[in-house]
Amino acid sequence: MAADPLASLGAILLFAVAGLGLTGLLPGLLATAFPSRLGYAYLLGVAWVAGLLYALSHLFGVPLRAPAVFTVALIPPALALPALLRRRSLSSLEKWRDRRRWLGLAAFAVGAAVSLGVLADAMTEPVRDWDGRMTWSAQARYVRAEGTVDASALLRGKWYISHPQYPLLLPVAQVAVLEAFGADEDEQPFRAAYAAFLPALLLVLYDGARRWAGRAPAALAALAMTAVPFFAFGGEGGAISVYSDLPLAGFYGAGLVLLLRGRPRLSDGLAAGLLLGAAGLTKNEGTPLALLALASGGLMLGLLWRGRSRKRRAMKLALAAAGVALALSLLASWHAQIPNRQDENYAEFVDLGDFWPGVVTRIPSVGPVMLRQMLTWEHWAAFWWAAPLLLLAGWRGWLGGRRAVSLPLLLALAGPLAIAWGAYAVHWYPEDLARVTWNRLLMQGSVPLFLLLALCLRRVLQKASLSMPPQKLPPALR
């Protein structure tokens, strides 16, 4: 059943308004150019609303109904309103307008067109992807029916539930939308909320790439991500689906950018902790990815330890780690009461004695499957033909003088690859698992990948003498 267009737009605004309120309370994000701030705001809004409802429901038994949803969503705007009214200058928006160039305009126009196409699909078509129907929307029905994340269907082992221990952040977000707008069970305005993760991801990518590589490489990197069909129209993980991989890519990527960007503001650490905590509450892979993002921040701290701002960088990282620890503690408490069934339990059959033989005997057989997925035109177009050439041609861009950024990005990119390596090494049918997960794992690590490509693009453009003067970065790599 198609969703009500007004409810669909309301679903986006519910999280965007909450997130904009949060950015008004965080000086680092308030100083960010307004378009990029919108990307962070949406991700922060989902993390705040769904994450806080998750905690209130599990820890205090607060019913997941409309009053709780609106109260949680309106707290940040209410707190930020006085400060925003005093802030009369729109310098960040004006600055962005003054600096736009044709390439940036092209990236914005293409990204907007693709995002609107995805949104139109979300407003006119029901959920039709496998995980959206089988997992996330099904969990949302159980949670909404009882008004709690501790629904009896999850807690009682006799019920057949697919993936009962999957983290519930996105099902809670679905429930928040349905309750806020009084939607019937067969209405699906939450599809628009999933679609909005695509423009949010593009804006976050542009912000990070612009800081470290410049506007032209940032625009090209955003265009390259927009041109990959899987991100927008992949039926098993793209923005038109109700899979959790694109949201996870947004939480992971945005938290990483905030951890690594310079001028170490403590508010960036708070925002990164909220986003990376949301990553842990989004999907099983989110926990190792959140920990790896913290490790990347620690690597940058080590590389810049001689700088004058090292203490603030350490405090920023500690705040982010505290946010992740709180989220993972909530997840562990919720997990403890739910018996696992009808799901792979990797912890039970991972044996280091079997792991290394599996790497040798199974991984080579999975390689051709992974390669076919990457070279399938309907998924990635020509991206994996061009990306290795760019990485090679612009290798000085990411192994040159900006290693304090590129090395943490490489570590962050290694996360999804390591998850895939470990899972395929121990799974009983790795070829089948790779066929349905490899593209999604690549998407989860897309922000560090495209940021590295932006650094390479800058070097390539400099070599081509296309008006790319050396970029002056503020202290500690902007």
C-alpha positions as CSV (number, residue, x, y, z in Angstrom):
1,M,0.0,0.0,0.0
2,A,1.4,3.4,-1.0
3,A,2.2,5.8,1.8
4,D,0.5,9.2,2.4
5,P,2.8,11.8,0.8
6,L,2.3,14.2,3.7
7,A,3.2,11.5,6.2
8,S,6.2,10.5,4.1
9,L,7.5,14.1,4.2
10,G,6.6,14.3,7.8
11,A,8.8,11.2,8.5
12,I,11.8,13.1,7.1
13,L,11.0,16.3,9.0
14,L,10.5,14.4,12.3
15,F,14.2,13.4,12.3
16,A,15.6,16.4,10.4
17,V,14.0,18.9,12.9
18,A,15.3,17.0,15.9
19,G,18.8,16.8,14.3
20,L,18.9,20.5,13.4
21,G,18.1,21.2,17.0
22,L,21.1,19.1,18.0
23,T,23.4,20.9,15.6
24,G,22.2,24.1,17.1
25,L,23.6,22.9,20.5
26,L,26.9,21.7,19.1
27,P,29.3,24.5,18.1
28,G,31.3,22.4,15.7
29,L,28.3,21.5,13.6
30,L,26.8,25.0,13.9
31,A,29.9,26.3,12.2
32,T,29.6,23.8,9.4
33,A,28.2,25.0,6.0
34,F,24.4,24.7,6.1
35,P,24.0,22.1,3.3
36,S,26.5,19.8,4.9
37,R,24.9,20.5,8.3
38,L,21.6,19.1,6.9
39,G,23.3,15.8,6.2
40,Y,24.7,15.5,9.8
41,A,21.4,16.8,11.2
42,Y,19.3,14.0,9.6
43,L,21.7,11.3,10.8
44,L,21.8,12.8,14.3
45,G,18.0,13.1,14.3
46,V,17.5,9.4,13.6
47,A,20.2,8.5,16.1
48,W,18.7,10.7,18.8
49,V,15.0,9.9,18.4
50,A,15.3,6.2,17.8
51,G,18.2,5.7,20.2
52,L,16.6,7.5,23.1
53,L,13.3,5.8,22.6
54,Y,15.2,2.5,22.5
55,A,16.8,3.3,25.9
56,L,13.6,4.7,27.5
57,S,11.6,1.7,26.4
58,H,14.1,-1.0,27.6
59,L,15.3,0.7,30.8
60,F,12.3,2.5,32.0
61,G,9.3,0.9,30.3
62,V,8.2,4.1,28.5
63,P,5.5,3.2,25.9
64,L,6.6,3.7,22.3
65,R,3.6,5.9,21.5
66,A,3.1,9.3,19.9
67,P,3.5,11.4,23.1
68,A,7.0,9.9,23.8
69,V,8.0,10.3,20.1
70,F,7.1,14.0,19.9
71,T,8.6,14.7,23.3
72,V,11.9,13.1,22.4
73,A,12.0,14.7,19.0
74,L,11.2,18.2,20.2
75,I,13.6,18.4,23.1
76,P,16.7,19.4,21.0
77,P,14.9,22.1,19.0
78,A,13.4,23.5,22.2
79,L,16.8,23.7,23.9
80,A,18.5,25.1,20.8
81,L,15.9,27.8,19.9
82,P,17.1,30.5,22.2
83,A,20.7,30.2,20.9
84,L,19.5,30.1,17.3
85,L,17.4,33.2,17.8
86,R,20.5,35.0,19.1
87,R,22.5,33.8,16.2
88,R,21.5,36.4,13.5
89,S,24.2,35.7,11.1
90,L,23.7,33.1,8.3
91,S,27.4,33.3,7.3
92,S,27.7,29.6,6.8
93,L,25.0,29.6,4.2
94,E,26.3,32.8,2.6
95,K,29.8,31.4,2.5
96,W,28.6,28.3,0.7
97,R,26.7,30.4,-1.8
98,D,29.8,32.5,-2.5
99,R,32.0,29.6,-3.1
100,R,29.9,27.4,-5.3
101,R,31.3,26.5,-8.7
102,W,29.8,24.8,-11.7
103,L,31.2,21.4,-10.6
104,G,29.7,21.7,-7.2
105,L,26.4,22.8,-8.7
106,A,26.4,19.8,-11.0
107,A,27.1,17.4,-8.1
108,F,24.3,19.1,-6.1
109,A,21.8,18.9,-9.1
110,V,22.6,15.2,-9.9
111,G,22.4,14.2,-6.2
112,A,19.1,16.1,-5.8
113,A,17.6,14.5,-8.9
114,V,18.6,11.0,-7.9
115,S,17.4,11.6,-4.3
116,L,14.0,12.9,-5.5
117,G,13.7,9.8,-7.7
118,V,14.3,7.5,-4.8
119,L,11.8,9.6,-2.7
120,A,9.2,9.3,-5.4
121,D,9.6,5.5,-5.4
122,A,9.3,5.5,-1.6
123,M,6.0,7.4,-1.7
124,T,4.4,5.3,-4.4
125,E,5.5,1.8,-3.9
126,P,5.3,-0.6,-0.8
127,V,8.2,-2.4,0.7
128,R,9.2,-5.1,-1.7
129,D,12.7,-6.1,-0.6
130,W,13.5,-9.3,1.3
131,D,15.1,-8.0,4.5
132,G,12.7,-5.0,4.7
133,R,9.7,-7.4,4.8
134,M,11.2,-10.3,6.6
135,T,13.3,-8.5,9.3
136,W,13.1,-4.8,9.9
137,S,9.4,-4.2,9.2
138,A,8.4,-7.4,10.9
139,Q,10.4,-6.4,14.1
140,A,8.7,-3.0,13.9
141,R,5.3,-4.7,13.9
142,Y,6.1,-6.7,17.0
143,V,7.5,-3.6,18.8
144,R,4.6,-1.4,17.8
145,A,1.9,-3.9,18.8
146,E,3.2,-4.0,22.4
147,G,4.7,-0.5,22.5
148,T,8.1,-1.8,23.8
149,V,11.4,-3.0,22.4
150,D,11.0,-5.9,24.9
151,A,8.1,-7.4,22.9
152,S,7.1,-10.9,24.0
153,A,7.5,-12.2,20.5
154,L,11.2,-11.5,20.8
155,L,11.6,-12.7,24.4
156,R,9.9,-16.0,24.1
157,G,12.0,-18.7,22.4
158,K,8.9,-20.6,21.2
159,W,8.1,-18.0,18.6
160,Y,9.6,-18.3,15.1
161,I,11.4,-14.9,14.6
162,S,14.0,-14.2,11.9
163,H,17.1,-12.7,13.4
164,P,15.5,-12.0,16.9
165,Q,18.7,-10.5,18.3
166,Y,19.3,-8.0,15.5
167,P,19.6,-4.4,17.0
168,L,16.3,-2.5,16.8
169,L,17.3,1.1,16.1
170,L,15.7,1.2,12.6
171,P,12.6,-0.7,13.6
172,V,12.2,1.8,16.5
173,A,12.6,4.6,13.9
174,Q,9.8,3.0,11.9
175,V,7.6,2.8,14.9
176,A,8.3,6.4,15.7
177,V,7.1,7.5,12.2
178,L,4.0,5.2,12.3
179,E,3.0,6.4,15.7
180,A,3.7,10.1,15.1
181,F,1.4,10.2,12.1
182,G,-1.1,7.6,13.1
183,A,-0.5,5.4,10.1
184,D,-2.2,2.1,9.6
185,E,-0.3,-1.1,9.6
186,D,-0.3,-1.4,5.8
187,E,0.8,2.2,5.3
188,Q,4.6,2.7,5.0
189,P,5.6,6.4,5.3
190,F,8.8,5.2,7.0
191,R,10.1,4.3,3.5
192,A,10.8,8.0,2.9
193,A,12.9,8.0,6.1
194,Y,15.1,5.3,4.6
195,A,15.3,7.2,1.2
196,A,16.6,10.3,3.0
197,F,19.7,8.5,4.1
198,L,21.1,8.8,0.6
199,P,21.3,12.7,0.4
200,A,22.5,12.7,4.0
201,L,25.4,10.4,3.1
202,L,26.3,12.5,0.0
203,L,26.4,15.7,2.1
204,V,28.6,14.1,4.7
205,L,30.9,12.8,2.1
206,Y,31.1,16.2,0.4
207,D,31.9,17.9,3.8
208,G,34.8,15.5,4.6
209,A,36.2,15.6,1.0
210,R,36.0,19.4,0.8
211,R,38.0,19.7,4.0
212,W,40.8,17.4,3.0
213,A,40.9,17.5,-0.8
214,G,39.1,20.7,-1.9
215,R,35.8,21.6,-3.5
216,A,36.4,20.1,-7.0
217,P,37.6,16.7,-5.8
218,A,34.7,16.7,-3.3
219,A,32.2,17.4,-6.0
220,L,33.7,14.6,-8.2
221,A,33.6,12.1,-5.3
222,A,30.0,12.9,-4.6
223,L,29.2,12.6,-8.3
224,A,30.9,9.2,-8.4
225,M,28.9,7.9,-5.4
226,T,25.7,9.2,-7.0
227,A,26.6,7.4,-10.2
228,V,26.9,4.0,-8.5
229,P,23.5,2.4,-9.1
230,F,23.6,0.2,-6.0
231,F,23.5,3.2,-3.5
232,A,20.2,4.5,-4.9
233,F,18.5,1.7,-6.6
234,G,20.0,-1.5,-5.2
235,G,17.0,-3.6,-4.2
236,E,19.0,-5.4,-1.6
237,G,20.6,-2.5,0.3
238,G,20.1,0.7,-1.6
239,A,18.0,3.7,-0.7
240,I,14.9,2.3,-2.3
241,S,15.0,-0.7,0.0
242,V,14.3,-1.0,3.7
243,Y,17.7,-2.5,4.5
244,S,19.9,-1.2,7.3
245,D,23.2,-1.0,5.3
246,L,22.8,2.5,3.9
247,P,21.9,3.9,7.3
248,L,24.9,2.1,8.8
249,A,27.1,3.6,6.2
250,G,25.8,7.1,7.1
251,F,26.3,6.7,10.9
252,Y,29.7,5.1,10.5
253,G,30.9,7.6,7.9
254,A,29.6,10.7,9.6
255,G,31.0,9.6,13.0
256,L,34.4,9.0,11.3
257,V,34.5,12.3,9.6
258,L,33.6,14.2,12.8
259,L,36.3,12.2,14.7
260,L,39.0,13.0,12.1
261,R,38.3,16.5,11.2
262,G,40.6,19.1,12.7
263,R,40.1,21.9,15.1
264,P,39.2,19.4,17.8
265,R,36.0,20.5,19.3
266,L,34.5,18.6,22.1
267,S,31.1,19.0,20.6
268,D,32.3,17.0,17.6
269,G,33.2,14.2,20.0
270,L,29.7,14.2,21.4
271,A,28.2,14.0,18.0
272,A,30.6,11.3,16.9
273,G,29.7,9.3,20.0
274,L,26.0,9.5,19.2
275,L,26.5,8.6,15.6
276,L,28.8,5.7,16.2
277,G,26.6,4.5,19.1
278,A,23.7,4.5,16.6
279,A,25.9,2.4,14.3
280,G,26.2,-0.3,17.0
281,L,22.4,-0.2,17.5
282,T,21.7,-0.5,13.8
283,K,23.2,-3.8,12.8
284,N,25.5,-6.5,14.1
285,E,28.4,-5.2,12.0
286,G,27.9,-1.8,13.6
287,T,29.7,-2.7,16.8
288,P,33.1,-3.6,15.2
289,L,32.8,-0.7,12.8
290,A,32.2,1.8,15.7
291,L,35.2,0.4,17.5
292,L,37.3,0.6,14.4
293,A,36.3,4.3,13.9
294,L,37.5,4.9,17.5
295,A,40.7,3.1,16.6
296,S,41.1,5.4,13.5
297,G,40.6,8.4,15.7
298,G,43.3,7.0,18.1
299,L,45.6,6.5,15.1
300,M,45.2,10.2,14.1
301,L,45.8,11.2,17.7
302,G,49.1,9.3,17.7
303,L,50.2,10.8,14.3
304,L,49.4,14.3,15.5
305,W,50.5,13.8,19.1
306,R,53.2,16.5,18.9
307,G,50.6,19.1,18.1
308,R,49.4,21.7,20.6
309,S,45.8,20.4,20.5
310,R,46.6,16.8,21.5
311,K,44.8,17.1,24.8
312,R,41.7,18.3,23.2
313,R,41.9,15.6,20.6
314,A,42.2,13.0,23.4
315,M,39.2,14.5,25.2
316,K,37.2,14.5,21.9
317,L,38.1,10.8,21.4
318,A,37.2,10.0,25.0
319,L,33.8,11.6,24.6
320,A,33.1,9.6,21.4
321,A,34.2,6.4,23.2
322,A,31.9,7.1,26.1
323,G,28.9,7.5,23.7
324,V,29.8,4.2,22.0
325,A,30.2,2.5,25.4
326,L,26.7,3.6,26.5
327,A,25.1,2.4,23.3
328,L,26.8,-1.0,23.4
329,S,25.9,-1.4,27.1
330,L,22.2,-0.8,26.2
331,L,22.5,-3.3,23.4
332,A,24.1,-5.9,25.7
333,S,21.4,-5.5,28.3
334,W,18.7,-5.9,25.7
335,H,20.4,-8.9,24.0
336,A,20.8,-10.7,27.3
337,Q,17.0,-11.5,27.6
338,I,16.4,-12.7,24.0
339,P,17.1,-16.3,23.1
340,N,18.7,-16.7,19.7
341,R,17.0,-18.9,17.1
342,Q,16.6,-19.0,13.3
343,D,19.8,-17.1,12.9
344,E,23.5,-17.7,12.4
345,N,25.4,-17.4,15.7
346,Y,29.0,-16.8,14.6
347,A,30.3,-16.8,18.2
348,E,29.3,-20.4,18.6
349,F,31.0,-21.8,15.5
350,V,34.0,-19.6,15.2
351,D,37.0,-21.6,16.3
352,L,40.5,-20.2,15.7
353,G,41.6,-23.8,14.9
354,D,39.1,-23.8,12.0
355,F,39.5,-20.1,11.1
356,W,42.9,-20.1,9.5
357,P,42.2,-23.3,7.4
358,G,39.0,-21.6,6.3
359,V,40.9,-18.6,5.1
360,V,43.0,-20.8,2.9
361,T,40.4,-23.2,1.7
362,R,37.2,-21.0,1.5
363,I,38.3,-17.5,0.8
364,P,39.9,-18.3,-2.6
365,S,36.6,-19.9,-3.8
366,V,34.7,-16.7,-2.7
367,G,37.0,-14.4,-4.6
368,P,35.4,-14.9,-8.0
369,V,31.9,-14.3,-6.5
370,M,33.1,-11.1,-4.9
371,L,34.7,-9.9,-8.2
372,R,31.5,-10.7,-10.2
373,Q,29.5,-8.6,-7.7
374,M,31.8,-5.7,-8.1
375,L,31.9,-5.8,-11.9
376,T,28.1,-6.2,-12.3
377,W,27.0,-3.1,-14.3
378,E,23.6,-2.8,-12.7
379,H,25.3,-2.6,-9.2
380,W,28.4,-0.5,-9.7
381,A,28.5,0.6,-13.4
382,A,32.1,1.3,-14.2
383,F,33.2,2.3,-10.7
384,W,35.5,-0.7,-10.0
385,W,37.1,-0.3,-13.4
386,A,38.0,3.4,-12.7
387,A,38.6,3.4,-9.0
388,P,41.9,1.3,-9.0
389,L,43.2,3.4,-11.8
390,L,42.5,6.6,-9.8
391,L,44.1,5.1,-6.7
392,L,47.2,4.3,-8.7
393,A,47.4,7.5,-10.7
394,G,46.9,9.7,-7.6
395,W,48.8,7.5,-5.0
396,R,50.7,10.5,-3.7
397,G,47.4,12.1,-2.7
398,W,46.8,9.5,0.0
399,L,50.3,8.3,0.7
400,G,51.9,11.7,0.5
401,G,51.9,14.5,3.0
402,R,48.4,13.9,4.4
403,R,49.0,10.5,6.0
404,A,47.5,11.8,9.2
405,V,44.2,11.6,7.4
406,S,44.7,8.9,4.8
407,L,46.1,6.3,7.2
408,P,43.1,6.5,9.6
409,L,40.9,6.4,6.5
410,L,42.6,3.2,5.3
411,L,42.2,1.6,8.7
412,A,38.5,2.6,8.7
413,L,38.1,1.1,5.2
414,A,39.6,-2.2,6.4
415,G,36.7,-2.7,8.8
416,P,34.0,-4.0,6.4
417,L,36.7,-6.0,4.5
418,A,37.8,-7.7,7.7
419,I,34.2,-8.5,8.7
420,A,33.7,-10.1,5.3
421,W,37.0,-12.0,5.5
422,G,36.1,-13.4,8.9
423,A,32.5,-14.3,8.1
424,Y,33.3,-16.0,4.8
425,A,36.2,-17.9,6.4
426,V,33.9,-19.7,8.9
427,H,30.5,-19.8,7.1
428,W,29.4,-23.2,5.8
429,Y,28.4,-21.8,2.4
430,P,30.6,-18.7,1.9
431,E,29.9,-18.3,-1.9
432,D,26.2,-17.9,-1.1
433,L,26.8,-15.5,1.8
434,A,29.2,-13.4,-0.4
435,R,26.6,-13.2,-3.1
436,V,24.1,-11.5,-0.8
437,T,26.4,-9.5,1.5
438,W,29.5,-8.3,-0.3
439,N,28.0,-5.3,-2.0
440,R,26.4,-4.2,1.2
441,L,29.6,-4.5,3.1
442,L,31.3,-2.4,0.5
443,M,28.6,0.2,1.0
444,Q,29.1,0.2,4.7
445,G,32.7,1.3,4.2
446,S,31.9,3.7,1.4
447,V,32.7,7.0,3.1
448,P,36.4,6.3,3.8
449,L,36.7,4.7,0.4
450,F,35.3,7.8,-1.4
451,L,37.3,10.1,0.8
452,L,40.5,8.3,-0.3
453,L,39.4,8.7,-3.9
454,A,38.9,12.4,-3.3
455,L,42.5,12.7,-2.1
456,C,43.6,10.9,-5.3
457,L,41.4,13.0,-7.5
458,R,43.1,16.1,-6.1
459,R,46.5,14.8,-7.0
460,V,45.3,13.8,-10.5
461,L,43.8,17.3,-11.1
462,Q,47.0,18.9,-9.9
463,K,49.0,16.9,-12.3
464,A,46.6,17.8,-15.1
465,S,47.1,21.5,-14.1
466,L,43.3,22.1,-13.8
467,S,43.5,25.1,-11.6
468,M,44.2,23.2,-8.4
469,P,46.7,25.3,-6.4
470,P,48.1,23.8,-3.2
471,Q,45.4,23.8,-0.6
472,K,46.2,25.6,2.7
473,L,44.8,23.5,5.4
474,P,44.1,25.0,8.8
475,P,46.2,23.7,11.7
476,A,46.0,19.9,12.3
477,L,44.5,19.1,8.9
478,R,41.3,21.2,9.1
